[in-house]
Amino acid sequence: MAPLPYARTYHRFPLFYPVIFGGTPFVGEGILTNLSLMGCSVLCDREVLCGSDLRVSVMLPDQMRALSIELGTIKWVRGHQFGVEFLRLPLEARQRLNSTLRVELIELLKARSARGTSPELLNQGS
């Protein structure tokens, strides 16, 4: 059965952080290539299966502990890149994710303001 089409709800910020992920029957390392409140994309050196459940640990800069996504599901796969929808994050992890994305949003708006462009980006990329 083919997976259902997947539409994003939240803007994804282009970020590049190391990640470790694991599910049944795979474990791997890769680079997070974008991040939102409810998901991310990962580039890695292995293939994974669409629909698989997994855990993801994101190594955020300037932080001692990894950001732990307890449960996510792989929503799409394109070669060695895949998209994860976050299903379960502990409260502390949700707060850290929110804080990280708030900083990214502020930087994005500052950059757009400096270029004299409107913040229409917030309505794109869902």
HUTA-V674404 format. One record per residue. RES is the residue in one small letter. NEAR is the number of other ideal C-beta (glycine too) atoms within 10 Angstrom. D_LAST is the distance of its C-alpha to the last C-alpha in Angstrom with 2 decimals. Layout:
BEGIN
res->RES near->NEAR d_last->D_LAST
res->RES near->NEAR d_last->D_LAST
END
This chain:
BEGIN
res->m near->4 d_last->25.69
res->a near->5 d_last->22.48
res->p near->11 d_last->19.27
res->l near->7 d_last->17.00
res->p near->7 d_last->13.89
res->y near->11 d_last->10.83
res->a near->7 d_last->7.31
res->r near->15 d_last->4.64
res->t near->10 d_last->4.55
res->y near->13 d_last->4.64
res->h near->19 d_last->4.88
res->r near->19 d_last->7.48
res->f near->17 d_last->10.80
res->p near->11 d_last->13.32
res->l near->18 d_last->16.20
res->f near->11 d_last->19.23
res->y near->18 d_last->21.06
res->p near->14 d_last->23.56
res->v near->22 d_last->22.84
res->i near->16 d_last->25.18
res->f near->26 d_last->24.07
res->g near->13 d_last->26.23
res->g near->18 d_last->26.41
res->t near->9 d_last->29.05
res->p near->7 d_last->30.61
res->f near->14 d_last->28.99
res->v near->12 d_last->28.69
res->g near->17 d_last->27.34
res->e near->15 d_last->26.28
res->g near->21 d_last->23.60
res->i near->14 d_last->21.29
res->l near->22 d_last->17.84
res->t near->17 d_last->15.85
res->n near->17 d_last->12.58
res->l near->26 d_last->11.80
res->s near->20 d_last->9.54
res->l near->14 d_last->11.05
res->m near->16 d_last->10.82
res->g near->22 d_last->11.19
res->c near->25 d_last->12.32
res->s near->21 d_last->13.75
res->v near->25 d_last->17.53
res->l near->15 d_last->20.09
res->c near->18 d_last->23.54
res->d near->8 d_last->26.93
res->r near->12 d_last->26.95
res->e near->12 d_last->25.42
res->v near->20 d_last->23.91
res->l near->13 d_last->23.52
res->c near->15 d_last->20.38
res->g near->12 d_last->20.55
res->s near->17 d_last->22.58
res->d near->13 d_last->22.40
res->l near->21 d_last->22.80
res->r near->15 d_last->23.20
res->v near->24 d_last->21.62
res->s near->16 d_last->23.31
res->v near->23 d_last->21.63
res->m near->14 d_last->24.21
res->l near->18 d_last->22.91
res->p near->9 d_last->25.09
res->d near->4 d_last->27.99
res->q near->11 d_last->27.80
res->m near->5 d_last->30.56
res->r near->11 d_last->28.71
res->a near->17 d_last->25.75
res->l near->21 d_last->22.63
res->s near->15 d_last->23.16
res->i near->25 d_last->20.60
res->e near->12 d_last->23.18
res->l near->14 d_last->21.36
res->g near->24 d_last->18.38
res->t near->16 d_last->18.04
res->i near->20 d_last->17.40
res->k near->19 d_last->14.83
res->w near->15 d_last->15.49
res->v near->16 d_last->18.26
res->r near->10 d_last->19.09
res->g near->8 d_last->22.54
res->h near->14 d_last->22.56
res->q near->16 d_last->18.83
res->f near->24 d_last->16.84
res->g near->21 d_last->13.68
res->v near->25 d_last->14.42
res->e near->18 d_last->13.09
res->f near->20 d_last->15.07
res->l near->13 d_last->17.43
res->r near->12 d_last->20.11
res->l near->20 d_last->20.53
res->p near->11 d_last->23.72
res->l near->7 d_last->23.58
res->e near->11 d_last->24.70
res->a near->19 d_last->22.00
res->r near->15 d_last->19.28
res->q near->11 d_last->21.00
res->r near->19 d_last->21.19
res->l near->21 d_last->17.51
res->n near->11 d_last->16.73
res->s near->11 d_last->19.42
res->t near->19 d_last->18.23
res->l near->18 d_last->14.70
res->r near->10 d_last->16.44
res->v near->11 d_last->18.66
res->e near->16 d_last->15.96
res->l near->15 d_last->14.29
res->i near->10 d_last->17.86
res->e near->11 d_last->18.64
res->l near->16 d_last->15.69
res->l near->13 d_last->16.77
res->k near->10 d_last->20.36
res->a near->10 d_last->19.86
res->r near->15 d_last->18.21
res->s near->11 d_last->21.00
res->a near->8 d_last->23.60
res->r near->7 d_last->22.52
res->g near->6 d_last->22.62
res->t near->10 d_last->19.12
res->s near->9 d_last->17.12
res->p near->11 d_last->14.17
res->e near->8 d_last->11.95
res->l near->13 d_last->9.61
res->l near->13 d_last->8.41
res->n near->9 d_last->7.20
res->q near->7 d_last->5.59
res->g near->12 d_last->3.77
res->s near->11 d_last->0.00
END
